[in-house]
Amino acid sequence: MRKSVLLFTLLSILTLTSGAQLAAAQSSDNKEKMNIIQNCEKIYPELQKLGNIKFRERYQYFDSFRDCIVLYNDSRWDSTDSDRIDRLVLLLEKPIQTKIIRDRFNDTPSIPPWIKDDAKRWEEGDEKDNVFSYGIRYMMNSKIIKSANALDYKNCSSGSICLSQNDFVKYSIKNSGNNDTIILTHTFGDEFNNIIPVISEESSKNSKSVTNFQINKTTGLVKHDKKCCIQYPFVHQIPMALGTKLNQEHSSEVVSEVIFSFKDYKRPSFVAKEKTGKYLEIVDKETGIVFFSKYQDKTKPLQTVQLVDTNILKKDTTIRYNDMKIPFWFKNTVKWWTEGKISDSEYVSGISYLLKNDILRI
């Protein structure tokens, strides 16, 4: 009886001790995760200011860089719920599993076996890039790689106007010579053979009209019954750079870069000017949308054009051009995945990050 009591007491002490140690370890672990979240909060404004590529170049050696990317790519990061921090802490959880348990856990139908087989043959040099890219495209289309995390992007051709069906831009046009303000809304249709149809709605104090015309996405020229072959003035061809000449009614050139505030967005933008200084416009660097323009001639009233609404920026898109790009070092990542050294979720998360930052293009 005495031995049983002694054994029970000893087991109780061991249990309490191990429980206290576990609680202390969990507390320390949570504190570490909280520090990571706080560090990521500190540098997040820089991501919005610099853009993905420059941010990565500046902070790629930051201690919590990889954890920050995981946090930024998850919808919980922008949440305003009261339990946001707790959910972010859970996002940083890394369950301790043996290799056998981990492999069994990841052997699920979420990624079809043929994708891993194709990837392995590609890594070994037995398949072409287009075969490998097909597997990634399949995972994107079937939502295995979820667009909500990283892939809400537009696939555009270099040197063209980049618009999708149902995109729209809405402008306020003012002329200092009168008190009237024109509200102009352009809604874009589905592109076919490089032609983008446009529905144009124009309203002012005394009138309202709806017209239709077309834009050639590669030349930027407008085709209209009354206006033929003028340059479309509200969305430019991309990409643009310092020195890019804009062929339009007021021939101008990109002369500088600025951060332009539009609603809740801080957008990297270009400033374009006409040589005479009469015309100026500010253009979104990523999409080519004109935020603001003004034209002032001594003989004419000042005219200003201001973007007041659009759904294009709300998509938080990263423009991605059509040519395939697979960095040579990515074969190492594929090899680690096919050999079970990294999990399916790590592989998918890595692809999402590379796609979003235009490091990998499929």
Long-range contacts (C-beta under 8 A, 24 or more apart in sequence): 30-89, 33-88, 33-89, 33-92, 34-85, 34-89, 36-64, 36-67, 36-68, 36-92, 37-71, 37-85, 37-88, 37-89, 37-92, 39-63, 39-64, 39-68, 40-64, 40-67, 40-68, 40-71, 40-72, 43-68, 44-68, 44-72, 47-72, 48-266, 49-259, 49-266, 49-268, 50-268, 51-268, 51-286, 52-318, 52-356, 52-357, 52-358, 53-357, 53-358, 56-357, 67-92, 69-353, 70-349, 73-149, 73-150, 73-349, 73-352, 73-353, 73-356, 74-149, 75-148, 75-149, 99-340, 102-340, 102-343, 103-340, 105-343, 106-343, 106-344, 106-345, 108-344, 110-144, 110-344, 111-139, 111-144, 111-344, 111-348, 112-138, 115-139, 116-337, 116-338, 119-334, 119-337, 119-338, 120-334, 120-338, 122-331, 122-334, 123-331, 123-334, 123-335, 123-338, 129-324, 129-326, 130-324, 132-326, 132-334, 133-324, 133-326, 133-362, 136-351, 136-362, 137-362, 139-348, 139-351, 140-362, 144-348, 145-348, 145-351, 145-352, 145-355, 146-352, 149-349, 149-352, 150-352, 150-353, 150-355, 150-356, 151-352, 151-355, 151-356, 152-315, 152-316, 152-317, 153-317, 153-318, 153-319, 153-320, 153-355, 153-356, 154-315, 154-317, 154-318, 154-319, 154-320, 155-320, 155-321, 155-322, 156-238, 156-319, 156-320, 156-321, 156-322, 157-217, 157-218, 157-321, 157-322, 158-238, 158-239, 158-321, 158-322, 158-323, 159-218, 159-237, 159-238, 160-194, 160-217, 160-218, 160-237, 160-238, 161-196, 161-215, 161-217, 161-218, 161-220, 161-232, 161-235, 161-236, 161-237, 161-238, 161-288, 162-217, 162-235, 162-238, 162-287, 162-288, 162-319, 163-188, 163-191, 163-196, 163-217, 163-235, 163-312, 164-188, 165-189, 165-190, 165-191, 166-311, 167-310, 167-311, 167-312, 168-309, 168-310, 168-311, 168-312, 169-234, 169-235, 169-289, 169-307, 169-309, 169-310, 169-312, 170-307, 170-308, 170-309, 170-310, 171-234, 171-305, 171-306, 171-307, 171-308, 172-305, 172-306, 172-308, 173-303, 173-304, 173-305, 173-306, 174-303, 174-304, 174-306, 175-301, 175-302, 175-303, 176-301, 176-302, 176-303, 177-300, 177-301, 178-301, 180-204, 180-205, 180-206, 181-205, 183-308, 186-234, 191-217, 194-218, 195-223, 220-247, 233-290, 233-293, 234-289, 234-290, 235-287, 235-288, 235-289, 235-290, 236-283, 236-288, 236-290, 237-288, 238-286, 238-287, 238-288, 238-319, 239-319, 240-270, 240-283, 240-285, 240-288, 242-270, 244-270, 244-272, 246-272, 250-274, 250-278, 250-279, 250-295, 251-275, 252-279, 252-280, 252-281, 254-283, 257-285, 258-282, 260-284, 260-291, 260-292, 262-291, 262-307, 262-313, 265-313, 267-291, 267-313, 284-313, 286-317, 286-318, 286-319, 287-312, 287-313, 287-317, 287-319, 289-313, 318-356, 318-357, 318-358, 320-355, 320-358, 320-361, 321-361, 323-361, 324-361, 324-362, 325-358, 325-359, 325-360, 325-361, 326-360, 326-361, 326-362, 327-359, 327-360, 330-354, 330-360
